[in-house]
């Protein structure tokens, strides 16, 4: 009799768990890049049950060199994506109505890292040099910066030659380029790990050069926001995600370990991820998740000021909403 009761209780518990899982709202998040500490807040929120507490069942899909988050979103493969604002605004102008609903990253981590032996000490010294640049939407901040400097990007002694850079630091190590694109939390340290000393490098951070544009934000399709149920789901998602980010800032090493546990590729190392998390925490520290409209306007002005070939050609309308974070941060 006792065995039968225990069996029934177990069956009831399993049934309740299944019902709770079935009742949970599913959310699919598409990351901009592979599993790494750049996205620690989301992995922490999932690992710590913060999404579950909000009644959400969140799937986190890693990105990669062949994955364009906006295309995944437009194709119905995700509910929300992580993207940089220059790419998102350019995509919106081309007809895919992306809307920023939250901005976990306050500061930019993007920079150019140059070999000191090239003689480059200031941005004007870029002229006549070859510079490594990421594409797939990551080129927009660079192109805007060069336009502001009035440096052509089609080569020649008064311009720069753009080398389409892969997602590695080989062009600098092999001296194919005087400078390459790096992030403060990732590729810069790959250069250091390759044996080049910091004193043999010169770096130019977009933030310090006054041409920084917003990076990792959360974007959804505009039409989806007409659905009150979807909006409520995003409120819950953003609230839990920002709790995850703040936990990650306070426990960077533990957050890095959680990221490593979710790295199915096994490509990441503990040393690199812990270092990355420490640097990423500097970029998210001053954000509560709400988009700072002044930062948005600065990004738009930078992109519009792109000379004869600007990243966007007109002031965007409806490209962000504060509704989600206003509700999530109550």
C-alpha positions as CSV (number, residue, x, y, z in Angstrom):
1,X,0.0,0.0,0.0
2,X,2.8,2.4,1.0
3,X,4.6,1.6,-2.3
4,X,1.4,2.4,-4.2
5,X,0.9,5.7,-2.5
6,X,4.6,6.6,-3.1
7,X,4.2,5.7,-6.7
8,X,1.1,7.9,-7.0
9,X,2.8,10.8,-5.3
10,X,5.8,10.5,-7.6
11,X,3.5,10.3,-10.6
12,X,1.7,13.4,-9.4
13,X,4.9,15.3,-8.9
14,X,6.1,14.4,-12.4
15,X,2.7,15.4,-13.8
16,X,2.9,18.7,-12.0
17,X,6.4,19.4,-13.3
18,X,5.3,18.6,-16.8
19,X,2.3,20.9,-16.5
20,X,4.4,23.7,-15.2
21,X,6.9,23.2,-18.1
22,X,4.0,23.2,-20.6
23,X,2.5,26.3,-19.0
24,X,5.8,28.2,-19.2
25,X,6.0,30.8,-22.0
26,X,8.7,29.9,-24.5
27,X,11.3,32.5,-25.5
28,X,14.1,31.9,-28.0
29,X,17.0,34.3,-27.8
30,X,19.5,34.4,-30.7
31,X,23.0,35.6,-29.7
32,X,25.2,37.7,-31.9
33,X,28.2,35.4,-31.5
34,X,29.3,32.1,-30.0
35,X,28.8,31.1,-26.4
36,X,31.1,33.3,-24.3
37,X,31.1,35.7,-21.4
38,X,29.9,38.5,-23.7
39,X,26.4,36.9,-23.1
40,X,27.0,35.8,-19.5
41,X,23.9,37.6,-18.1
42,X,21.5,35.4,-20.2
43,X,23.3,32.1,-19.2
44,X,23.3,33.2,-15.6
45,X,19.6,34.0,-15.7
46,X,18.8,30.6,-17.1
47,X,21.2,28.7,-14.8
48,X,20.0,30.4,-11.6
49,X,16.3,29.8,-12.5
50,X,15.6,33.5,-12.9
51,X,13.7,32.9,-16.2
52,X,11.9,30.0,-14.6
53,X,10.8,32.3,-11.7
54,X,9.1,34.6,-14.4
55,X,7.3,31.6,-15.9
56,X,9.6,31.5,-18.9
57,X,11.2,28.6,-20.8
58,X,14.2,30.3,-22.5
59,X,16.2,28.7,-25.3
60,X,19.6,30.5,-25.9
61,X,20.9,29.9,-29.4
62,X,24.6,30.7,-30.0
63,X,25.6,32.7,-33.0
64,X,28.6,32.3,-35.3
65,X,30.2,33.6,-38.5
66,X,27.4,32.3,-40.7
67,X,24.5,33.5,-38.5
68,X,22.9,36.9,-39.0
69,X,20.6,37.5,-35.9
70,X,18.3,39.8,-37.8
71,X,17.7,37.2,-40.5
72,X,17.0,34.6,-37.8
73,X,14.5,37.0,-36.2
74,X,12.8,37.9,-39.5
75,X,12.6,34.2,-40.4
76,X,10.8,33.3,-37.2
77,X,13.7,31.5,-35.7
78,X,13.9,33.7,-32.6
79,X,11.7,36.0,-30.5
80,X,14.5,38.3,-29.5
81,X,18.1,38.9,-30.6
82,X,21.3,40.5,-29.4
83,X,22.7,42.9,-31.9
84,X,24.7,46.1,-32.2
85,X,22.7,49.3,-32.9
86,X,24.5,50.3,-36.1
87,X,23.7,47.0,-37.6
88,X,20.1,47.1,-36.3
89,X,19.4,50.6,-37.6
90,X,20.9,49.8,-41.0
91,X,18.8,46.6,-41.1
92,X,15.7,48.6,-40.1
93,X,16.3,51.1,-42.9
94,X,16.5,48.2,-45.3
95,X,13.1,47.0,-44.4
96,X,13.4,44.7,-41.4
97,X,11.7,46.6,-38.6
98,X,13.9,45.9,-35.6
99,X,13.1,47.6,-32.4
100,X,15.4,48.0,-29.4
101,X,13.6,47.0,-26.2
102,X,16.5,47.0,-23.8
103,X,20.2,48.0,-23.7
104,X,22.3,45.9,-21.2
105,X,25.6,47.3,-22.6
106,X,26.2,51.0,-21.7
107,X,29.7,51.4,-23.0
108,X,31.5,50.2,-26.2
109,X,34.3,47.7,-26.1
110,X,35.3,48.2,-29.7
111,X,38.7,49.4,-30.7
112,X,41.5,49.3,-33.3
113,X,44.7,47.6,-32.1
114,X,47.9,48.6,-34.0
115,X,51.5,47.6,-34.0
116,X,53.6,50.4,-32.6
117,X,56.3,49.6,-35.1
118,X,54.0,51.0,-37.9
119,X,54.5,54.5,-36.5
120,X,50.8,55.0,-35.8
121,X,50.3,57.2,-32.8
122,X,47.1,59.1,-33.7
123,X,44.1,58.5,-36.0
124,X,45.5,60.7,-38.7
125,X,48.4,58.2,-39.0
126,X,45.9,55.6,-40.4
127,X,46.4,57.2,-43.9
128,X,48.2,55.0,-46.3
129,X,47.9,52.0,-44.0
130,X,45.9,48.7,-44.2
131,X,43.4,48.2,-41.5
132,X,41.6,45.0,-40.6
133,X,37.8,45.5,-40.4
134,X,35.0,43.1,-39.4
135,X,32.0,42.9,-41.8
136,X,28.5,41.3,-41.5
137,X,27.2,44.6,-39.9
138,X,30.2,45.2,-37.7
139,X,31.9,47.5,-40.2
140,X,29.4,50.3,-39.7
141,X,31.1,51.9,-36.7
142,X,34.5,51.8,-38.5
143,X,33.1,53.4,-41.7
144,X,31.4,56.1,-39.7
145,X,34.6,56.9,-37.8
146,X,36.6,57.1,-41.1
147,X,34.0,59.4,-42.5
148,X,34.3,61.7,-39.5
149,X,38.0,61.7,-39.9
150,X,37.5,62.4,-43.7
151,X,39.7,59.5,-44.5
152,X,38.7,57.5,-47.6
153,X,38.4,53.8,-47.3
154,X,39.3,52.9,-50.9
155,X,43.1,53.0,-50.5
156,X,45.7,55.4,-51.7
157,X,48.2,57.5,-49.7
158,X,45.5,59.7,-48.2
159,X,43.1,56.8,-47.5
160,X,43.1,53.5,-45.8
161,X,43.0,50.0,-47.4
162,X,40.4,47.9,-45.8
163,X,41.2,44.3,-45.2
164,X,38.1,42.2,-44.6
165,X,39.1,40.6,-41.3
166,X,38.0,37.2,-40.2
167,X,37.1,36.6,-36.6
168,X,40.7,36.2,-35.5
169,X,43.8,38.3,-35.0
170,X,46.0,36.7,-37.7
171,X,46.3,39.8,-39.9
172,X,48.1,41.6,-37.1
173,X,50.3,38.7,-36.1
174,X,51.2,38.1,-39.7
175,X,51.7,41.8,-40.3
176,X,49.2,41.9,-43.1
177,X,47.6,44.9,-41.5
178,X,48.9,47.8,-39.4
179,X,45.8,47.7,-37.2
180,X,42.9,45.2,-36.7
181,X,39.5,45.4,-35.1
182,X,39.4,44.1,-31.5
183,X,37.1,44.1,-28.5
184,X,38.4,45.1,-25.1
185,X,37.1,41.9,-23.7
186,X,38.2,39.4,-26.4
187,X,40.6,39.9,-29.4
188,X,42.9,42.3,-27.7
189,X,43.8,39.6,-25.2
190,X,44.2,37.1,-28.1
191,X,46.9,39.4,-29.4
192,X,48.6,39.5,-26.0
193,X,48.3,35.7,-25.6
194,X,50.0,35.3,-29.0
195,X,53.1,36.8,-27.4
196,X,52.9,40.5,-28.4
197,X,53.6,42.8,-25.4
198,X,51.1,45.6,-24.5
199,X,53.9,48.1,-24.8
200,X,54.4,47.1,-28.5
201,X,50.8,48.0,-29.2
202,X,48.8,51.2,-29.7
203,X,45.0,51.0,-29.2
204,X,42.2,53.4,-30.2
205,X,39.0,52.8,-28.3
206,X,35.9,54.1,-30.1
207,X,34.5,55.2,-26.8
208,X,37.5,57.5,-26.1
209,X,37.6,58.7,-29.7
210,X,34.1,60.1,-29.4
211,X,32.6,57.8,-32.1
212,X,31.3,55.0,-29.9
213,X,28.0,53.5,-31.0
214,X,25.8,51.3,-28.8
215,X,26.6,47.6,-28.9
216,X,24.8,44.5,-27.4
217,X,21.2,45.5,-27.1
218,X,18.0,43.4,-27.3
219,X,15.8,43.7,-30.4
220,X,12.5,42.3,-31.5
221,X,10.3,42.8,-34.5
222,X,8.0,45.8,-34.4
223,X,4.8,44.0,-35.3
224,X,5.3,41.6,-32.3
225,X,5.0,44.5,-29.9
226,X,1.4,45.0,-30.9
227,X,0.6,41.8,-29.1
228,X,0.1,42.5,-25.3
229,X,1.0,38.9,-24.4
230,X,4.3,39.2,-26.3
231,X,5.1,42.5,-24.6
232,X,4.4,41.0,-21.2
233,X,6.7,38.0,-22.1
234,X,9.4,40.5,-23.0
235,X,9.0,42.4,-19.8
236,X,9.6,39.2,-17.9
237,X,12.5,38.3,-20.1
238,X,14.2,41.6,-19.7
239,X,13.6,41.7,-15.9
240,X,15.2,38.3,-15.5
241,X,18.0,39.0,-17.9
242,X,19.1,42.1,-16.1
243,X,19.0,40.3,-12.8
244,X,21.3,37.8,-14.5
245,X,23.6,40.6,-15.7
246,X,23.9,42.2,-12.2
247,X,24.7,38.8,-10.6
248,X,27.4,38.2,-13.3
249,X,28.9,41.6,-12.5
250,X,29.1,40.8,-8.8
251,X,30.3,37.2,-9.3
252,X,32.4,37.4,-12.5
253,X,34.4,34.2,-12.0
254,X,31.3,32.2,-11.2
255,X,29.5,33.7,-14.2
256,X,32.4,32.7,-16.4
257,X,32.1,29.1,-15.1
258,X,28.4,29.1,-16.0
259,X,29.3,30.2,-19.5
260,X,31.9,27.4,-19.8
261,X,29.3,24.9,-18.7
262,X,27.1,26.0,-21.6
263,X,29.8,26.0,-24.2
264,X,28.9,22.9,-26.2
265,X,31.9,23.5,-28.5
266,X,34.4,23.2,-25.7
267,X,36.4,25.9,-27.5
268,X,36.6,28.4,-24.6
269,X,39.1,28.3,-21.8
270,X,38.7,29.2,-18.2
271,X,41.4,31.8,-18.2
272,X,40.0,33.6,-21.2
273,X,36.4,33.5,-20.1
274,X,37.2,34.8,-16.6
275,X,39.2,37.6,-18.1
276,X,36.5,38.4,-20.6
277,X,33.8,38.5,-17.9
278,X,35.8,41.0,-15.9
279,X,36.1,43.3,-19.0
280,X,32.5,42.8,-20.0
281,X,31.3,43.8,-16.5
282,X,32.9,47.2,-17.1
283,X,30.6,47.7,-20.1
284,X,27.4,46.6,-18.4
285,X,28.0,48.1,-15.0
286,X,26.3,51.5,-15.6
287,X,23.2,50.0,-17.2
288,X,20.0,48.9,-15.6
289,X,18.8,47.7,-18.9
290,X,17.0,50.8,-20.0
291,X,18.1,52.5,-23.2
292,X,19.6,55.9,-22.5
293,X,18.0,58.1,-25.1
294,X,21.1,60.4,-25.2
295,X,23.2,57.4,-26.1
296,X,20.7,56.5,-28.8
297,X,20.8,60.0,-30.3
298,X,24.6,60.0,-30.2
299,X,24.7,56.7,-32.1
300,X,22.2,58.0,-34.7
301,X,24.2,61.2,-35.1
302,X,27.4,59.2,-35.6
303,X,25.8,57.0,-38.2
304,X,24.2,59.8,-40.1
305,X,27.5,61.7,-40.2
306,X,29.0,59.1,-42.5
307,X,30.0,61.5,-45.3
308,X,28.8,60.6,-48.9
309,X,27.9,57.0,-47.9
310,X,26.4,57.1,-44.4
311,X,25.3,54.0,-42.6
312,X,21.8,55.3,-42.4
313,X,20.4,58.1,-44.6
314,X,17.6,59.5,-42.4
315,X,16.6,59.8,-38.8
316,X,15.0,56.5,-37.7
317,X,11.4,56.5,-36.4
318,X,10.1,53.9,-33.9
319,X,13.5,52.2,-33.6
320,X,13.3,51.8,-29.9
321,X,10.7,51.6,-27.1
322,X,11.1,52.2,-23.4
323,X,7.8,50.5,-22.6
324,X,9.4,47.1,-21.8
325,X,12.1,48.4,-19.4
326,X,9.7,50.9,-17.8
327,X,7.5,48.0,-16.8
328,X,10.4,45.5,-16.1
329,X,12.2,47.9,-13.8
330,X,9.2,48.9,-11.6
